[in-house]
């Protein structure tokens, strides 16, 4: 196995991506990538070429697909089995960005690692959040946190919040200056702690609560 992509919001989302990746010449998402001005013409030609089973096609399809909606908003991570493939993917992404096209989004990581270990960690993964303390309060609205209402916690400071409060806080930008900009996606890719401003991937915070439940 040369590479895997993980971090999907659901099993259905993972299957959706897998089918599109394996069948770019038939996928609606690959068609969106090919029609997108952010995907170079050479990549579009490969996506619809005859060599659908070649590694080259799979790599082109991977970089193109994670650059288009909805995949570019998800907290994905690409793990390569060897250093050569890792350098290849990073180089492809950088080249597209230098040419004015979309590469792998900044919140996604491309790493070289042991794929078998990724599977082992996924099967034994546990929620790091657990239950909120009995007297733990949202750092934004000051109301007591409850298991029934989605919440998250900062890994760098004692702050914790309702996810809805943090989303409203970021959209308003009252303290951080990170207010919603025109044309910004409804689903954010990054978020910032309301207390210490440490950035984190929004989808990971949502997933942590979902795992806790």
Buried (B, 14 or more C-beta within 10 A) or exposed (E): EEBBBBBBBEEEBBEBBEEBBEEBBEBEBBBBBBEBEBBBEEBBEBBBBEEBEEEEBBBBBBBBBBBBEBBBBBBBBBBBBEEEBBEBBBEBBEEBBEEEBBBBBEBBEBEBEEBEEBBEEEEEEEEEBEEBEEEBBBBBBEEEBEEEBBBBBBEEBEBBBBBBBBBEBBEEEEEEEBEEEEEEEEBBBBBBBBBEBEEBBBBBBBBBBEEBE
